[in-house]
């Protein structure tokens, strides 16, 4: 069986998941190729060489990011191709349930068979920073969900998501501002000259080439930002001001060291049945993953 993992990544969480998924599929005998979507390259791929395609994306504003949607819409998928979805976000509220609906329409029109969809939890690159102990627990749950995914795909066991009306409405209403929000907000972006070390990492790694050095030597921004947060998240000097998002306190600087975090010893669960507030949604998510994992693996 030959599999293609086709994905878009902002701050590399989806890339990280893709690497783990590739290794687990290869362990089961799959031949796996990966393709990371470049927002500036809309080439057409040849899907006829694959038995199944995995479609991976982060969730931005309750929807798949526009570079992912744009790329999928450009493709011509062979009728009868099998596919599955693996998406990730920092929260698992049901408002995210319909985040894949727009590109699913395209797949169905082309006759692609999508029987499996999985929502993984990964730490925020915006809003607020997650405690490393929580991230460790999330990665443990993700590993279980990856095992479930591989088992169900290998054994042709469907795991479909039925989108209720209100998540469909949420993804429709909130996703629209997302597509223009980066362009508008980028008028407010600026770089703190006193902090900036002129390493140019933000310029080199911006997926839309939205960042450039002006003639006077200062770093400037165009207006085709997708708000992936890659520039501000990975700036080694925390020198990038991200407009109204930062004014609202929605900024996280510094990547998560997953290799180091995976070595943490958890002495007690971070999320429990009594967890309240924002992280309450994880209780249901953990319960579903643990229940299905136990059904399959005992």
N, C-alpha and C positions, 0 to 999 in steps of 0.2 A: 504494500500500500504506500502510495506516495502522497505526501501532505505538504501544502503550502500554508505557512503562517504569515498572513498579510496584515500589517498593523501600522498605526500611527502612534507616536509617542511625543509627549511634551517635555516633561522632566525625567523621562526614562523609566517610569514605573511600569509602563506597558512593555517596554523593551526587556526589563528584568523578568516579568512574568513570561514573556515569550521565550526567553532563554531556558527557564525552568520547564515550561511546557514542551519545548523541543527535546530536551533531555529525557523526559518521561515518555514521550511518544517513541523516541528512538530505542529506548529500553524495551518497548513492546514490538519492535521490529519495523516500525515505520521509517521510511526515507523522508526526511523533513528538510524543506527549504524555507528560508525566511526572507521577507521583503518588507523593509521599512519605508513607509510612504514619505516622499519628499514633496512638500506643498508646491514647490516650483517645478515639479516634473510630473506630468500627467500622461506618461506613456501607457500604452495598452499592453497588458500582459497576456501570455498564452496559458490559459487555464486547462487546456485539453490534456496536458501532461500529468494532471493531478487527479487523484481519486477523491480527495476531500480538501477543503480550504477552511482554515480557521481565520476569523476576522476579529482583530483585536483593537480596542480603542479605549481611551480615557473618556470620562463623562464630563462635559463642560456645560454648565447651565442646563442640566437634565436632558442633554442631547449629545450625540456624537459630534466631535469637532468638525468644522466646515472643511478642512483639508481632506479629512477622511471621507466625508460625504461626496465631495467634489471628485475625488479619485474613483470611488466606487461607481459613480454615475457615468464616468468616462469609459468604463470597462464593458466588454461584451462577454458575458458568461455563457458557457455551453449549457444547453437545456439538460436537466437531469443531474447536474453537478451537485454533490453533497457539500454542505457547509455548516459550520457552527460558529457561535459568537462567544468571545471571551472579553468582557469589558471590566473596567475597574474605576473606583472612585473612593473618596474618603468617607462616604456615608452610604448607608443602604436603606434609606427611607424609600417607601414605595413610590414616591414622586419620581424616582429614577427608573422605574420599571420599563417605561416606554421609550427609553433613550435611544434605542436602535431602530425605531419605527420607520424613519425616513429612508434609510438605505435598504431596509427589509422590503419595502415596496418595489424597489428596483430589482432586487434579487428575485422576487416572486414573478415579476413581469418577464424576466429572462428564463424562468423555469428552474431556478436553483432550489434545491430541497434543503431547508433549514429546520432541523428537528431538535437542535440543542442550543441553549443559551445559558451563560454562567456569568454571575456578577461577583467579582473579586473585590476585596477591601485593601486599599493601599493608603499610606499616610498622605496627608494634605501637603500641597506646595503653596497653599494660600489659606486665608482665614486665621489659622493658628497652628502652632507646632504640636505634634503628637509626642507624648511621652515614649521613650524608647521601649519601656516594658510593654506598653500597649502595642507598639509596632511589632515587637517579638511575637506577641499573642496573635496578631493579625496574620503574620507570615506563617505561623503554625496552622491557622485555619485555611489560609490560601493553599498550603501544601496538601491538606486534606481535600479541598475542592478540586485541585489539579488531579489528584488521584481518582476522584469521582468522575471528572471530565474524561480522562483517558479510558477508564473502565467502560463508561457508557458509550463513548465513541467507538471503541474497539468492538463492543458487543451489540452495536446498533440499537441501543436503548434510548428512546427519545427523552428529552428533558426540555419541553417547550414552555415558554412563558406566555400566558394569556394576559394581554394588556387591558386593564380596566379603563373605563372612560376618563376618570379624573387624572391619572398619570398621562394619558394621551393629551389632555387639555394642558396640563402643566408643561409638558415638553414642547407643545406648540407655542404657548404664550411666552415662555422664558427663553426658548432657543432663538427666537427672532432677534431680541436685543443682543444676544451673544455674538451674532454674526457681524454686527456693526460696532459693538461695544469697544473692541480693541482699537478700531480705527479712530473712534471718537476720543477714547481715553488717552491714546498716544499723543494727543496734543498737550497733555499735562505731564508727560514723562520728562524726566531730567536726570542728570548725573551730577553728583556732588564732587566738584573738582578737588576738594580737600581730601576726600577719601579715595578717589579713583587712582589706581596705580598704572593706568594705561596698558593693562595686560591684553586688552582687545578680545578677551574671551567672549564677551557679549556679542561683539561684531561677528566673530568667527562662527559662533554656534547658533545664532538666531535662525530658525527654520525658514522664515520668510524674507531674510535679508532686510529686515526693517531697521536695522541699526547701522549707522555709518559714521565715519569721522569727517567732519566738515573741514573746509579750507583753513579755518583758524585753529584747527587742531582739537576742537571740542567734539564730544560724542553727541550725535543728534539722532532723531527718530523720524522715519517716514510714517505713513499712516495706513499700513496694511499689517497691523499686529493681530495675532490670533489669541492673545492673552494666555499663552501656555505657561508663562512665568519662568521660562528657562533662564532668561537674562538675570532677573532679580534673585531668583532662587539660588543660582550658582555663583553670583558675584562674590569673589573672595574678600572684598572690602565692604560689602553691603552698601554700595555707593549709588544704586539705582533707585530713584523714586518712581513708583508706578501709579502716579495720578490719584484719582479718587479712591482707588482700592486701598492705597496706603493711608489716605486720609481717614478712611473708615477703620483703620487698624487691621486690614486684611493682608498682611505681608508676612511671609516666612522666608528667612535667609539661611542657606546652608543645607546641603543634601543629607539624606539619611544614609549612614554607613550600614548597609544591610548585612555585610559580612560580619562586622563587629556585633551588630544587634542580634544576629542569629546565635551568638555564643553566650548571650545572657541567660542565666539560670533563673527561671521564674519560681519563686517560693510559694506564691499564691496567685489565683486568677485576678486579672485586672478587671475584666468584665464578669459580673455575676448576675443572677436573676434579680437582684435588688438594685442594679444600676439604674440611675435616673438621668434625666436631662438629654443632652445631645447624643450621648453614646447608648441610649436606651435601645435604639434600632439594632444595635449589634447583638442584643440578647436573642432576638428572633433569628437573626442570621446565623449565629453560632449554633443555636438549637437545630436548625434545619440541616446545616452541614454535618453536625455530629450524628444526627439521626440517620441521614442517608449514608454516611460513612460506615456506621455500625451495621446497617442493613446489608451493605456490600461486603465489608471486610471482617465483620464480627467484632 
